[in-house]
Amino acid sequence: MRKWKVIVITVLVTVFFMIALSIVSPHNILHRMSAESILNDSSLKGGFTNKKVESVTYKGDNTYIVKTNKKEFVVQEYYTVMNCKWKVYELKRKRIRCFRGDCMNYKVRRMQAADIPDVQHIAKMSWYDTYEGMIPREVQDHFLDYAYSDEMMHRRVAHTLMFVAEADGKIVGFANFPHVNEEKEMELSAIYLLPAYQEQGIGTALLEAGLQAVQNAQKVYVNVESENQKGKRFYEARGFVQMHEFDDDFHGYILKTTRMVLVVT
């Protein structure tokens, strides 16, 4: 029995030592000291050999922006037991104002307390349209009643950044941005539009209004229900990349959720 304890302890100590070595090794420390040095890594070097690299910028959280003469790439570093590996995404910066028909005249402005009833209505109509067949209606209503109650909405208006979009003489969409944290990261809580006003550039305008208002943000995170393909396409078209998927306990209902990030340069 004692022999097995010794073996188990030895294995655990060895694994811990190998993980620690991979994190604090001179190789990985060098990556943080000089962003350009990541291109010397054999697993990355081949992908950028034929590209004219103009700059490499470390954005924190093991994430780099590699800018070439034609494109930009997000390079994310992650660790295995023995060394580091890389994920590379092309950073897309589309500024599409209209997806169908003629461009609609609309205005984006800061939300006021008087807008709360309109925002509550938009949240409900957008949720019903988007999540029908994905999330049971009673779960949706439970969330909406809590997250968009009068008390919660007054808190949001007072303590977070909220924007509304006006078109045809009424409010047709809104976006909610909590403030940037000490790591210069921010969560995007919501961008919702009435179904009839989607795919006309209004969602993009709301996103850009938030990014302009918090110019010190280096990363913007958003969680999207994994079956919400329309939502994921929207964010991907505006430069967000998928990080990972996780199970979200959503008021007692488990949702497959995709974590996405926009690296702001």
Secondary structure by P-SEA (a helix, b strand, c coil): caaaaaaaaaaaaaaaaaaaaaaacaaaaaaaacccccccccccccccccccccccccccccbbbbbcccbbbbbbbbbccccccbbbbbbbbccccccccccccbbbbbbcccaaaaaaaaaaaaaaacccccccaaaaaaaaaacccaaaaaaaaacbbbbbbbcccccccbbbbcccccccccccccccccccccccaaaaaaaaaaaaacccccbbbbbccccaaaaaaaaaaacccccbbbbbbccccccbbbbbbbbcc
